[in-house]
Amino acid sequence: MDSEEHVCPVCGQPVETVVKRHKTLGAWVPVWVAGPCRNPECEAYAEPGAEREKGAPGKPVEKQS
């Protein structure tokens, strides 16, 4: 695990650490990455709930054309 604190690359403010996953050799592996910036004065600011592009777990995601 990574013990360093993640920061926003634009404003340098600390951001939360989120868990994402990727598939390696047929198994899902957790990856800890920097979450979205919550500083409203930052260019990289993400509204609360905006980081969720995929649907809720167990529900199909509608295809965009």
C-alpha positions as CSV (number, residue, x, y, z in Angstrom):
1,M,0.0,0.0,0.0
2,D,1.0,3.6,-0.6
3,S,1.3,5.6,2.6
4,E,1.9,9.0,0.9
5,E,-0.9,11.6,0.9
6,H,-2.3,12.4,-2.6
7,V,-2.6,16.0,-3.7
8,C,-4.3,17.8,-6.5
9,P,-1.9,18.3,-9.4
10,V,-3.4,21.8,-10.2
11,C,-3.7,23.5,-6.8
12,G,-1.7,21.2,-4.5
13,Q,-4.5,20.8,-1.9
14,P,-4.7,17.3,-0.3
15,V,-7.4,15.1,-1.9
16,E,-8.9,11.9,-0.6
17,T,-7.6,8.5,-1.6
18,V,-10.0,6.3,-3.6
19,V,-9.8,2.7,-4.5
20,K,-10.1,1.7,-8.1
21,R,-9.5,-1.7,-9.6
22,H,-8.0,-3.3,-12.6
23,K,-7.8,-6.9,-13.9
24,T,-4.4,-8.6,-13.8
25,L,-4.1,-12.3,-14.8
26,G,-7.8,-12.8,-14.4
27,A,-8.1,-11.3,-10.9
28,W,-9.3,-7.9,-9.9
29,V,-6.6,-6.0,-8.1
30,P,-7.2,-2.9,-5.9
31,V,-5.3,0.3,-6.8
32,W,-5.3,3.3,-4.5
33,V,-5.3,6.6,-6.5
34,A,-6.0,10.3,-5.9
35,G,-9.6,11.3,-5.7
36,P,-11.2,14.4,-7.3
37,C,-10.3,17.9,-6.1
38,R,-12.9,19.5,-3.7
39,N,-11.4,23.0,-3.7
40,P,-14.0,25.2,-5.4
41,E,-11.3,27.7,-6.4
42,C,-9.3,25.1,-8.3
43,E,-9.6,24.6,-12.1
44,A,-9.8,20.8,-11.5
45,Y,-12.7,21.1,-9.1
46,A,-15.2,18.3,-9.2
47,E,-18.8,18.7,-7.9
48,P,-19.7,16.1,-5.3
49,G,-21.0,13.0,-7.0
50,A,-19.5,14.0,-10.4
51,E,-16.7,11.4,-10.2
52,R,-19.2,8.6,-10.6
53,E,-19.5,8.1,-14.4
54,K,-20.5,4.5,-14.2
55,G,-23.8,3.3,-12.8
56,A,-24.4,1.9,-9.4
57,P,-23.0,-1.5,-8.7
58,G,-25.3,-4.2,-10.0
59,K,-27.2,-1.9,-12.3
60,P,-26.6,-1.8,-16.1
61,V,-25.1,1.4,-17.5
62,E,-26.9,3.0,-20.4
63,K,-24.9,3.3,-23.6
64,Q,-24.3,6.8,-24.9
65,S,-24.5,7.1,-28.7
